[in-house]
Amino acid sequence: MRAIVIAPVIACGLLGAMMPLAAPASATSCHSASCVPNVAKNVVNGTPCTSSPSFVFGLDAQKGTLICAASGVWVTTGPLVGEAENSLPCSTPGSTAQERMAGDEWEVNVPGVPLLCSGAPSVSHWAHFPPG
């Protein structure tokens, strides 16, 4: 009788070990400007844009990164390297990224908040863009 009970348990364990676990959909990573959502295309430095707290990145015709400043015009900024998370380490100070979701249970969650890689190269981290 034990053999009958043990065999299915062993078979399920082996089958589970052979089948890879699927990663959650939110774990997909974006490490280039081409996969960042809602990036404006063919924008021109100095031209008007609609200022917003989120989804503010644009690319010019040469794929250079611009951001819609609080003043309502496109200005050049560091290269857009993908999506990132606030406070996590980053490797290239001055580069930019877009946060998937900013906020927590105490704040309204806002998608697409811009981030800037700040600090010395060995201790840099992603931070929300300074106001202005």
N, C-alpha and C positions, 0 to 999 in steps of 0.2 A: 504494500500500500504506500509506503514511503517513497518508493521509486516513482510511482505515478504522480505524486504531489511534487516531488523535487524536480523531475524532468521539465514540467512546464515553467517552473520558477527559473531554472537555469536557462531554458530557451528564451524566455522573455528578457533576462539579463543580458544574454549574448546579443539578442536582436537590438536591444536598446543601446548597447555599446557600439554596434556597427552603424547605427543610424545617426547622422550628425544632427545636432540641435539647430533649429532655425533661429537666426538672430532676429530680435525684434525689429519691426519696420523703422523705428526711430533711431536705430543704431547705425543706419547707413551713413557713410561719411561723404563729405563734399570737400575736395581739396583743390579746387580750381574755380576761376570766375565763371566758367561755362555751366556749372551745376548750381550756382546760386540763384534762387528764385527771384523773380521780379526785378531784374537788373535792366535798366533802360539801355537801349542800343543807339549808337551813332549820335551821342550827345556832343555838344560843343562847349568848350571851356568859356565861361563868361556869359552864356546865354541863360535866359530865365528858366526856372524850374519851380515846381510846387513843393515847398519845404514841408517836411513831415518828420515825425520821430522814428519812422521805420521805412524800410525799403527805399533807401536814398541813394543807392549806388547806380552808376551809369558807366558805360564803356564808350570811348570815342571810336572813330573809324579805324584807328591803329591798335585797338584793344587796350588803350591806356585807361586807368581807373579815374573816375571823377565822382564827387559826392555832391548832392544837392545841399548847399549850405543853408543855415538858418536865414540868411539874407535873401534866399530865393534865386540864387544863381549857381550854375555848375562850376566847381573848382576842382583842380587836380588834387589827388591824394595818393597815398602809397598803394602799391599793387593789391588788388583784391585776390586773396589766396583761397577763398572758399568760405565754409561755415565754421564757427568756433563757439566756445562757451566762455562767458565772462569769468575772469579770475584764473583760468587755466594757463599754464605756461605756453609761450609761443617762441619761435626761433628767430624771427627777423623783425627787430624794432622798426616801426614805421609802416609795416604792412597792415592791411585791413582785412576784415572778415565780417560776415553777417551772422548774428546770433539767431538760432532757430526760434527760441522762445525766451524772452526776458521776463522776469517776475517770478513770484512764488505764491504760496497760499495767502500771503498778506497783501500782495499787489496784483493789479490787473496784469495778466499775461499778454505780452505784446510780441508778435513775430517780426523778424526782420530788422532788429535793432543793430546799428553799425557798431563794430568793435575796432579798436586800434591796438596794435602790439606796442606796448610801452615798457620802458625801463632799459637797463643795461643788457647787452646781448646774453650774458650768462644768467640773468635773473628776470628776463622780460615775461610779461603776462598780458593776456587779453583784458582790455578795459573798455568801458563805454566811452564813446567820443566825448571830449569836453564840450560843454555847452558853448554855443556861439558859433 
